[in-house]
Structures are given as structure tokens and as C-alpha cells.
Amino acid sequence: MSERALAMGLLGSLLLVVGCEGRTPQCNRFVDSVNHAQARMGDILVTAGGPNPTAPSLEAYAKAHDDLVVKLRALKLGDKKLAGYRDRYLALAQGLAEATRKTAAKLESPEAQKAADEVKAFTPKKRELEKEVNDYCRGRDD
């Protein structure tokens, strides 16, 4: 069998598995990816500035969001609704990374609080999205 035929066969098998996979394993992969990134981000915030963040700690926090974006983009989800949640989470993580970098750049300026408020504005959006994902993933497989 040629390498091309083998690769096409593996790709077809992968598409079949992802397409036929139930909601629960897809939810588990999605939630595990987010939870792992959240734990990393929590560690960054605790160890690198706490209530008085530094520019390097904010940059590290933004980078952790960038890493999550890359990981979620690579996550193959056959469930359309869950894929939509993933796409919304991607947009949220990208926006949070951008706002965090803006805060880091303005840390020593009078505009620092305004930039920090922009970062804080993501919290209710993130909580609502996480609630939606959890509610959806608690449902039974279709």
C-alpha cells in the first residue's frame, strides 16, 4: 500500500471516528483542554504578581491564552453545537489575551485601570459560556 493510500485511509478513519463519536467524549476533550489551561493561568496569576500584577506576569497570562487558542483550534469536534461553543471560547480567549497585553503595556500609565477593567469585562462572558458548555455536556448523548 502506498503512503498516500495509507494516509487517506487513516484520515478517513479519523473523520469517521470524530463524526460518529458521541457527545460525552467530545465534551471531555473540550473541557479537559480548557481546565488544563485554566489551572496553568491560575498558577501564573498566583505566582507572578497576585493583586499587583507585573507586565511580565500579564504577558505570561496572555501567552497562556494564546496556547489555549492553538490547542482548541486543533480540537476536532463533530458535534456542531459543541464546536460552536469552542469557537466562542476561542474568540473569548483571543480577546482576553489582547486585553491583557493592552493592560501590560499601560501598567505604569493613568490608563492602566481602564485597560484592567476591559480584562475584567470578560469574566461574566466567560462564566456564562462555561455554564452553557457544562449544561450542554451534562445532557445525554443523542
KARA-V629571 format. One record per residue. N is the residue number from 0. RES is the residue in three letters. OMEGA is omega in radians with two decimals (* if undefined). BURIAL is + if it has 24 or more other C-alpha atoms within 12 Angstrom, else -. Layout:
BEGIN
((N | RES | OMEGA | BURIAL) (N | RES | OMEGA | BURIAL))
END
This chain:
BEGIN
((0 | MET | -3.13 | -) (1 | SER | 3.11 | -) (2 | GLU | 3.14 | -) (3 | ARG | 3.14 | -) (4 | ALA | 3.12 | -) (5 | LEU | 3.14 | -) (6 | ALA | 3.14 | -) (7 | MET | 3.10 | -) (8 | GLY | 3.11 | -) (9 | LEU | 3.11 | -) (10 | LEU | 3.10 | -) (11 | GLY | 3.10 | -) (12 | SER | 3.13 | -) (13 | LEU | 3.13 | -) (14 | LEU | 3.12 | -) (15 | LEU | -3.14 | -) (16 | VAL | -3.13 | -) (17 | VAL | -3.12 | -) (18 | GLY | -3.08 | -) (19 | CYS | -3.09 | -) (20 | GLU | 3.13 | -) (21 | GLY | -3.10 | -) (22 | ARG | -3.03 | +) (23 | THR | 3.14 | +) (24 | PRO | 3.10 | +) (25 | GLN | 3.09 | +) (26 | CYS | -3.13 | +) (27 | ASN | 3.14 | -) (28 | ARG | -3.14 | +) (29 | PHE | -3.10 | +) (30 | VAL | 3.10 | +) (31 | ASP | 3.11 | -) (32 | SER | -3.13 | +) (33 | VAL | -3.13 | +) (34 | ASN | 3.12 | -) (35 | HIS | 3.14 | -) (36 | ALA | 3.14 | +) (37 | GLN | 3.10 | -) (38 | ALA | 3.11 | -) (39 | ARG | -3.14 | -) (40 | MET | 3.09 | +) (41 | GLY | 3.10 | -) (42 | ASP | 3.13 | -) (43 | ILE | -3.11 | +) (44 | LEU | -3.12 | +) (45 | VAL | -3.02 | -) (46 | THR | -3.00 | -) (47 | ALA | 3.02 | -) (48 | GLY | 3.14 | -) (49 | GLY | -3.11 | -) (50 | PRO | 3.11 | -) (51 | ASN | -3.06 | -) (52 | PRO | 3.07 | +) (53 | THR | 3.10 | +) (54 | ALA | 3.12 | -) (55 | PRO | 3.13 | -) (56 | SER | 3.09 | +) (57 | LEU | 3.08 | +) (58 | GLU | 3.11 | +) (59 | ALA | 3.11 | +) (60 | TYR | 3.09 | +) (61 | ALA | 3.13 | +) (62 | LYS | 3.11 | +) (63 | ALA | 3.07 | +) (64 | HIS | 3.07 | +) (65 | ASP | 3.14 | +) (66 | ASP | 3.11 | +) (67 | LEU | 3.12 | +) (68 | VAL | 3.14 | +) (69 | VAL | -3.11 | -) (70 | LYS | -3.13 | +) (71 | LEU | 3.10 | +) (72 | ARG | -3.12 | +) (73 | ALA | -3.10 | -) (74 | LEU | -3.13 | +) (75 | LYS | -3.13 | +) (76 | LEU | 3.11 | +) (77 | GLY | 3.12 | +) (78 | ASP | -3.04 | +) (79 | LYS | -3.12 | -) (80 | LYS | 3.12 | -) (81 | LEU | 3.07 | +) (82 | ALA | 3.07 | +) (83 | GLY | 3.07 | -) (84 | TYR | 3.11 | +) (85 | ARG | -3.13 | +) (86 | ASP | 3.08 | +) (87 | ARG | 3.12 | +) (88 | TYR | 3.07 | +) (89 | LEU | -3.14 | +) (90 | ALA | 3.12 | +) (91 | LEU | -3.13 | +) (92 | ALA | 3.10 | +) (93 | GLN | 3.11 | +) (94 | GLY | 3.12 | +) (95 | LEU | 3.09 | +) (96 | ALA | -3.14 | +) (97 | GLU | 3.14 | +) (98 | ALA | 3.12 | +) (99 | THR | 3.09 | +) (100 | ARG | 3.10 | +) (101 | LYS | 3.11 | +) (102 | THR | 3.13 | +) (103 | ALA | -3.11 | +) (104 | ALA | -3.08 | +) (105 | LYS | -3.00 | -) (106 | LEU | -3.09 | +) (107 | GLU | -3.09 | -) (108 | SER | 3.08 | -) (109 | PRO | -3.14 | -) (110 | GLU | -3.08 | -) (111 | ALA | -3.11 | +) (112 | GLN | 3.11 | -) (113 | LYS | 3.12 | -) (114 | ALA | 3.12 | +) (115 | ALA | 3.10 | +) (116 | ASP | 3.09 | -) (117 | GLU | 3.09 | -) (118 | VAL | -3.12 | +) (119 | LYS | -3.13 | -) (120 | ALA | 3.12 | -) (121 | PHE | -3.04 | +) (122 | THR | -3.14 | -) (123 | PRO | 3.11 | -) (124 | LYS | -3.12 | -) (125 | LYS | -3.14 | +) (126 | ARG | -3.14 | -) (127 | GLU | 3.13 | -) (128 | LEU | 3.12 | +) (129 | GLU | 3.08 | +) (130 | LYS | 3.13 | -) (131 | GLU | 3.14 | -) (132 | VAL | -3.13 | +) (133 | ASN | 3.11 | -) (134 | ASP | 3.14 | -) (135 | TYR | -3.07 | +) (136 | CYS | 3.06 | +) (137 | ARG | 3.13 | -) (138 | GLY | -3.14 | -) (139 | ARG | 3.09 | -) (140 | ASP | 3.10 | -) (141 | ASP | * | -))
END
